[in-house]
Amino acid sequence: MRVLVTRPQPDAAATAARLAAAGHEGLVDPMLAVEAIGAARLPDGRFDALALTSVNGARALGARAEWAELRRLPLYTVGWRTAQAAPEGATSRVAGGDGAALAELLRAGLPRGARLLHVCGEDRAVDLGAALADEGIAVELFTLYRAVPAAALSPATIAAARDGRIDVAFHFSPRTAATLAARATEAGLSAAFGQVTHLCFSAKVAAPLEAAGWPVRIAAAPNENALFALLSA
């Protein structure tokens, strides 16, 4: 199959390589570019634990001098990919792959009155502060990166869509899905992308594609293995 991959680099290249190894053709066109926020400042005070909700946050934290101070804290990650990307020396308590599962793990692991540091980007898929407020757990943000939407589809993607050479698109986040829908509409290609099967991590990821009237299928779990399983289902 010919599969459009819209996730940011370097993960898009890794997904394309996996597609090639499985006999598929990957077309990489990232809908977001990740940029570090160098001026980010660690909030003052003592923390009882650290939470990571994305691979990008894990990578950004590993590049910061503050990691030497934070590495002593218990680390909670949203899923295994984020845990694997955590800075050297980290030992993670790993949730089931989404924000709800992470919040449940934090409720079980932290006492009332605890103070949690959430390492994140400017746009967050989960609001841990709201999720944990009733448990008396305070959440402070350490915002280390931003994801900048693509200004347009690549020429290769435009040509492939016009020629009907995209069978499937992989969608890992609501923002990449929404950005693709917007850029396709701007390029006059919404109808063409309506002929593509859109495979999504979750119902939340699928929502902007469904709003565009495009066909979606939702993975059994929010991970890349489950997206690949849909290719052969």
C-alpha atoms as a printed R data frame, in Angstrom:
    type eleno elety resid chain resno       x      y      z
1   ATOM     1    CA   MET     A     1   0.000  0.000  0.000
2   ATOM     2    CA   ARG     A     2   0.938  3.644 -0.482
3   ATOM     3    CA   VAL     A     3   0.819  5.283  2.939
4   ATOM     4    CA   LEU     A     4   0.991  8.984  3.796
5   ATOM     5    CA   VAL     A     5   2.868  9.656  7.051
6   ATOM     6    CA   THR     A     6   2.188 13.082  8.573
7   ATOM     7    CA   ARG     A     7   3.825 12.845 11.999
8   ATOM     8    CA   PRO     A     8   6.808 15.089 12.835
9   ATOM     9    CA   GLN     A     9  10.414 14.100 12.211
10  ATOM    10    CA   PRO     A    10  12.388 12.103 13.195
11  ATOM    11    CA   ASP     A    11   9.509  9.721 13.909
12  ATOM    12    CA   ALA     A    12   8.078 10.072 10.392
13  ATOM    13    CA   ALA     A    13  11.262  8.665  8.864
14  ATOM    14    CA   ALA     A    14  11.239  5.741 11.297
15  ATOM    15    CA   THR     A    15   7.620  4.946 10.400
16  ATOM    16    CA   ALA     A    16   8.421  5.151  6.683
17  ATOM    17    CA   ALA     A    17  11.340  2.747  7.149
18  ATOM    18    CA   ARG     A    18   9.059  0.318  8.964
19  ATOM    19    CA   LEU     A    19   6.513  0.579  6.157
20  ATOM    20    CA   ALA     A    20   9.208 -0.171  3.568
21  ATOM    21    CA   ALA     A    21  10.379 -3.204  5.536
22  ATOM    22    CA   ALA     A    22   6.774 -4.477  5.511
23  ATOM    23    CA   GLY     A    23   6.496 -4.047  1.737
24  ATOM    24    CA   HIS     A    24   4.590 -0.762  1.711
25  ATOM    25    CA   GLU     A    25   5.470  2.612  0.183
26  ATOM    26    CA   GLY     A    26   5.672  5.508  2.614
27  ATOM    27    CA   LEU     A    27   5.215  9.144  1.599
28  ATOM    28    CA   VAL     A    28   6.492 11.449  4.353
29  ATOM    29    CA   ASP     A    29   4.968 14.917  4.704
30  ATOM    30    CA   PRO     A    30   5.136 16.114  8.348
31  ATOM    31    CA   MET     A    31   2.220 18.345  9.288
32  ATOM    32    CA   LEU     A    32   4.058 19.650 12.360
33  ATOM    33    CA   ALA     A    33   7.663 20.666 13.011
34  ATOM    34    CA   VAL     A    34   8.923 20.437 16.597
35  ATOM    35    CA   GLU     A    35  10.955 23.375 17.940
36  ATOM    36    CA   ALA     A    36  12.690 23.585 21.310
37  ATOM    37    CA   ILE     A    37  11.876 26.531 23.587
38  ATOM    38    CA   GLY     A    38  15.321 27.419 24.818
39  ATOM    39    CA   ALA     A    39  14.152 30.129 27.245
40  ATOM    40    CA   ALA     A    40  11.880 27.786 29.218
41  ATOM    41    CA   ARG     A    41  12.371 28.154 32.981
42  ATOM    42    CA   LEU     A    42  11.924 25.428 35.561
43  ATOM    43    CA   PRO     A    43   9.178 26.403 38.040
44  ATOM    44    CA   ASP     A    44  10.370 27.179 41.546
45  ATOM    45    CA   GLY     A    45   9.924 24.880 44.494
46  ATOM    46    CA   ARG     A    46  10.068 21.198 45.360
47  ATOM    47    CA   PHE     A    47   8.454 18.470 43.275
48  ATOM    48    CA   ASP     A    48   7.430 14.957 44.224
49  ATOM    49    CA   ALA     A    49   7.247 13.435 40.741
50  ATOM    50    CA   LEU     A    50   7.730 14.116 37.051
51  ATOM    51    CA   ALA     A    51   5.315 13.333 34.190
52  ATOM    52    CA   LEU     A    52   6.061 12.959 30.483
53  ATOM    53    CA   THR     A    53   3.183 12.823 28.013
54  ATOM    54    CA   SER     A    54   5.066 12.757 24.702
55  ATOM    55    CA   VAL     A    55   8.209 11.502 23.022
56  ATOM    56    CA   ASN     A    56   9.017 15.090 22.054
57  ATOM    57    CA   GLY     A    57   8.871 16.147 25.692
58  ATOM    58    CA   ALA     A    58  11.145 13.270 26.672
59  ATOM    59    CA   ARG     A    59  13.712 14.250 24.038
60  ATOM    60    CA   ALA     A    60  13.543 17.920 24.985
61  ATOM    61    CA   LEU     A    61  14.056 17.130 28.668
62  ATOM    62    CA   GLY     A    62  17.142 15.044 27.901
63  ATOM    63    CA   ALA     A    63  18.735 18.064 26.223
64  ATOM    64    CA   ARG     A    64  18.213 20.320 29.260
65  ATOM    65    CA   ALA     A    65  20.660 20.962 32.087
66  ATOM    66    CA   GLU     A    66  17.763 20.707 34.556
67  ATOM    67    CA   TRP     A    67  17.609 16.954 34.001
68  ATOM    68    CA   ALA     A    68  20.537 16.534 36.396
69  ATOM    69    CA   GLU     A    69  18.318 18.008 39.124
70  ATOM    70    CA   LEU     A    70  15.104 16.267 38.090
71  ATOM    71    CA   ARG     A    71  16.415 12.742 37.503
72  ATOM    72    CA   ARG     A    72  16.039 11.879 41.209
73  ATOM    73    CA   LEU     A    73  12.243 12.221 40.955
74  ATOM    74    CA   PRO     A    74   9.851  9.337 40.289
75  ATOM    75    CA   LEU     A    75   9.041  9.482 36.572
76  ATOM    76    CA   TYR     A    76   5.616  8.688 35.118
77  ATOM    77    CA   THR     A    77   5.217  8.327 31.341
78  ATOM    78    CA   VAL     A    78   2.109  8.103 29.200
79  ATOM    79    CA   GLY     A    79   3.265  4.956 27.362
80  ATOM    80    CA   TRP     A    80   6.189  2.759 26.380
81  ATOM    81    CA   ARG     A    81   7.421  4.895 23.471
82  ATOM    82    CA   THR     A    82   7.718  7.904 25.753
83  ATOM    83    CA   ALA     A    83   9.444  5.772 28.388
84  ATOM    84    CA   GLN     A    84  11.952  4.537 25.812
85  ATOM    85    CA   ALA     A    85  12.695  8.137 24.769
86  ATOM    86    CA   ALA     A    86  13.183  9.309 28.369
87  ATOM    87    CA   PRO     A    87  16.623 10.705 29.253
88  ATOM    88    CA   GLU     A    88  19.450  8.390 30.191
89  ATOM    89    CA   GLY     A    89  19.191  7.144 33.741
90  ATOM    90    CA   ALA     A    90  15.409  7.422 33.973
91  ATOM    91    CA   THR     A    91  13.280  4.599 35.365
92  ATOM    92    CA   SER     A    92   9.649  5.023 34.377
93  ATOM    93    CA   ARG     A    93   6.298  4.005 35.723
94  ATOM    94    CA   VAL     A    94   4.468  3.463 32.441
95  ATOM    95    CA   ALA     A    95   0.768  4.097 31.780
96  ATOM    96    CA   GLY     A    96  -1.418  2.482 29.158
97  ATOM    97    CA   GLY     A    97  -0.832  4.912 26.312
98  ATOM    98    CA   ASP     A    98  -3.198  7.843 26.823
99  ATOM    99    CA   GLY     A    99  -3.834 10.719 29.207
100 ATOM   100    CA   ALA     A   100  -6.653  9.005 31.082
101 ATOM   101    CA   ALA     A   101  -4.438  6.016 31.850
102 ATOM   102    CA   LEU     A   102  -1.606  8.275 32.992
103 ATOM   103    CA   ALA     A   103  -3.912 10.235 35.289
104 ATOM   104    CA   GLU     A   104  -5.113  6.983 36.846
105 ATOM   105    CA   LEU     A   105  -1.526  5.830 37.396
106 ATOM   106    CA   LEU     A   106  -0.671  9.152 39.042
107 ATOM   107    CA   ARG     A   107  -3.710  8.977 41.328
108 ATOM   108    CA   ALA     A   108  -2.592  5.550 42.484
109 ATOM   109    CA   GLY     A   109   1.047  6.515 42.939
110 ATOM   110    CA   LEU     A   110   0.972  9.979 44.488
111 ATOM   111    CA   PRO     A   111  -0.487 11.110 47.819
112 ATOM   112    CA   ARG     A   112  -2.844 14.030 48.332
113 ATOM   113    CA   GLY     A   113  -0.805 17.214 48.536
114 ATOM   114    CA   ALA     A   114   1.867 16.008 46.107
115 ATOM   115    CA   ARG     A   115   3.326 18.430 43.567
116 ATOM   116    CA   LEU     A   116   3.852 17.102 40.028
117 ATOM   117    CA   LEU     A   117   6.000 18.609 37.253
118 ATOM   118    CA   HIS     A   118   4.495 18.012 33.803
119 ATOM   119    CA   VAL     A   119   7.101 18.304 31.028
120 ATOM   120    CA   CYS     A   120   5.133 19.234 27.917
121 ATOM   121    CA   GLY     A   121   4.701 21.276 24.760
122 ATOM   122    CA   GLU     A   122   2.728 24.461 24.234
123 ATOM   123    CA   ASP     A   123  -0.261 22.446 22.995
124 ATOM   124    CA   ARG     A   124  -1.222 19.573 25.269
125 ATOM   125    CA   ALA     A   125  -3.525 16.643 24.550
126 ATOM   126    CA   VAL     A   126  -4.135 16.071 28.262
127 ATOM   127    CA   ASP     A   127  -4.728 18.514 31.131
128 ATOM   128    CA   LEU     A   128  -3.209 16.698 34.099
129 ATOM   129    CA   GLY     A   129  -3.956 19.630 36.396
130 ATOM   130    CA   ALA     A   130  -7.693 19.297 35.792
131 ATOM   131    CA   ALA     A   131  -7.569 15.492 35.904
132 ATOM   132    CA   LEU     A   132  -5.808 15.431 39.281
133 ATOM   133    CA   ALA     A   133  -7.357 18.443 41.003
134 ATOM   134    CA   ASP     A   134  -9.943 16.389 42.901
135 ATOM   135    CA   GLU     A   135  -7.107 14.241 44.302
136 ATOM   136    CA   GLY     A   136  -5.365 17.284 45.773
137 ATOM   137    CA   ILE     A   137  -2.355 16.840 43.455
138 ATOM   138    CA   ALA     A   138  -0.914 20.125 42.166
139 ATOM   139    CA   VAL     A   139   0.524 20.195 38.638
140 ATOM   140    CA   GLU     A   140   3.137 22.670 37.369
141 ATOM   141    CA   LEU     A   141   4.079 22.922 33.686
142 ATOM   142    CA   PHE     A   142   7.615 22.892 32.271
143 ATOM   143    CA   THR     A   143   6.960 23.785 28.620
144 ATOM   144    CA   LEU     A   144   9.988 22.807 26.534
145 ATOM   145    CA   TYR     A   145   8.833 22.700 22.910
146 ATOM   146    CA   ARG     A   146   6.273 23.880 20.412
147 ATOM   147    CA   ALA     A   147   4.845 22.160 17.343
148 ATOM   148    CA   VAL     A   148   4.534 24.468 14.339
149 ATOM   149    CA   PRO     A   149   1.932 23.515 11.683
150 ATOM   150    CA   ALA     A   150   3.043 23.026  8.095
151 ATOM   151    CA   ALA     A   151   2.213 25.988  5.856
152 ATOM   152    CA   ALA     A   152   1.235 23.775  2.912
153 ATOM   153    CA   LEU     A   153   1.275 20.225  1.622
154 ATOM   154    CA   SER     A   154   4.493 19.185 -0.093
155 ATOM   155    CA   PRO     A   155   4.509 19.098 -3.913
156 ATOM   156    CA   ALA     A   156   4.932 15.309 -3.759
157 ATOM   157    CA   THR     A   157   1.829 14.938 -1.584
158 ATOM   158    CA   ILE     A   158  -0.200 17.236 -3.835
159 ATOM   159    CA   ALA     A   159   0.788 15.258 -6.926
160 ATOM   160    CA   ALA     A   160   0.107 11.903 -5.268
161 ATOM   161    CA   ALA     A   161  -3.311 13.008 -4.028
162 ATOM   162    CA   ARG     A   162  -4.320 14.396 -7.411
163 ATOM   163    CA   ASP     A   163  -3.231 11.191 -9.144
164 ATOM   164    CA   GLY     A   164  -4.948  8.893 -6.619
165 ATOM   165    CA   ARG     A   165  -1.616  7.454 -5.473
166 ATOM   166    CA   ILE     A   166  -2.334  7.552 -1.719
167 ATOM   167    CA   ASP     A   167  -4.200  4.525 -0.385
168 ATOM   168    CA   VAL     A   168  -3.915  5.113  3.352
169 ATOM   169    CA   ALA     A   169  -2.827  7.864  5.740
170 ATOM   170    CA   PHE     A   170  -1.503  7.328  9.266
171 ATOM   171    CA   HIS     A   171  -2.642  9.793 11.949
172 ATOM   172    CA   PHE     A   172  -0.975  9.949 15.369
173 ATOM   173    CA   SER     A   173  -2.364 13.176 16.868
174 ATOM   174    CA   PRO     A   174  -5.365 15.505 16.614
175 ATOM   175    CA   ARG     A   175  -3.147 18.408 15.539
176 ATOM   176    CA   THR     A   176  -1.510 16.591 12.635
177 ATOM   177    CA   ALA     A   177  -4.904 15.337 11.490
178 ATOM   178    CA   ALA     A   178  -6.463 18.807 11.729
179 ATOM   179    CA   THR     A   179  -3.506 20.373  9.925
180 ATOM   180    CA   LEU     A   180  -3.739 17.881  7.066
181 ATOM   181    CA   ALA     A   181  -7.468 18.550  6.722
182 ATOM   182    CA   ALA     A   182  -6.864 22.313  6.614
183 ATOM   183    CA   ARG     A   183  -3.969 22.181  4.141
184 ATOM   184    CA   ALA     A   184  -5.826 19.731  1.876
185 ATOM   185    CA   THR     A   185  -8.861 22.017  1.802
186 ATOM   186    CA   GLU     A   186  -6.666 25.026  0.982
187 ATOM   187    CA   ALA     A   187  -5.108 23.056 -1.894
188 ATOM   188    CA   GLY     A   188  -8.507 22.076 -3.280
189 ATOM   189    CA   LEU     A   189  -7.836 18.413 -2.472
190 ATOM   190    CA   SER     A   190 -10.478 17.616  0.133
191 ATOM   191    CA   ALA     A   191 -12.353 15.377 -2.321
192 ATOM   192    CA   ALA     A   192  -9.135 13.567 -3.232
193 ATOM   193    CA   PHE     A   193  -8.364 12.879  0.436
194 ATOM   194    CA   GLY     A   194 -11.921 11.623  0.791
195 ATOM   195    CA   GLN     A   195 -10.794  8.667 -1.335
196 ATOM   196    CA   VAL     A   196  -8.017  7.836  1.155
197 ATOM   197    CA   THR     A   197  -8.555  5.558  4.175
198 ATOM   198    CA   HIS     A   198  -7.422  7.409  7.288
199 ATOM   199    CA   LEU     A   199  -6.077  5.203 10.087
200 ATOM   200    CA   CYS     A   200  -6.119  6.918 13.474
201 ATOM   201    CA   PHE     A   201  -4.718  6.413 16.972
202 ATOM   202    CA   SER     A   202  -8.051  7.284 18.600
203 ATOM   203    CA   ALA     A   203 -11.508  8.785 18.126
204 ATOM   204    CA   LYS     A   204 -10.099 12.163 19.186
205 ATOM   205    CA   VAL     A   205  -7.481 11.971 16.429
206 ATOM   206    CA   ALA     A   206 -10.154 10.960 13.914
207 ATOM   207    CA   ALA     A   207 -12.535 13.826 14.767
208 ATOM   208    CA   PRO     A   208 -11.169 16.519 12.365
209 ATOM   209    CA   LEU     A   209 -11.023 13.977  9.541
210 ATOM   210    CA   GLU     A   210 -14.594 12.879 10.125
211 ATOM   211    CA   ALA     A   211 -15.590 16.544 10.142
212 ATOM   212    CA   ALA     A   212 -14.040 16.814  6.673
213 ATOM   213    CA   GLY     A   213 -16.160 13.849  5.557
214 ATOM   214    CA   TRP     A   214 -13.201 11.528  5.107
215 ATOM   215    CA   PRO     A   215 -13.363  7.785  5.891
216 ATOM   216    CA   VAL     A   216 -11.591  6.815  9.115
217 ATOM   217    CA   ARG     A   217 -10.696  3.653 10.969
218 ATOM   218    CA   ILE     A   218  -9.601  3.716 14.603
219 ATOM   219    CA   ALA     A   219  -6.817  1.523 15.973
220 ATOM   220    CA   ALA     A   220  -7.531 -0.937 18.770
221 ATOM   221    CA   ALA     A   221  -4.886  0.815 20.900
222 ATOM   222    CA   PRO     A   222  -3.107  4.197 20.646
223 ATOM   223    CA   ASN     A   223   0.191  2.887 19.292
224 ATOM   224    CA   GLU     A   224   1.956  2.342 15.992
225 ATOM   225    CA   ASN     A   225   1.652 -1.444 16.157
226 ATOM   226    CA   ALA     A   226  -2.127 -1.093 16.168
227 ATOM   227    CA   LEU     A   227  -2.001  1.188 13.099
228 ATOM   228    CA   PHE     A   228   0.087 -1.392 11.262
229 ATOM   229    CA   ALA     A   229  -2.399 -4.075 12.255
230 ATOM   230    CA   LEU     A   230  -5.121 -2.091 10.441
231 ATOM   231    CA   LEU     A   231  -3.116 -2.263  7.217
232 ATOM   232    CA   SER     A   232  -3.631 -6.002  7.066
233 ATOM   233    CA   ALA     A   233  -7.096 -6.156  8.639
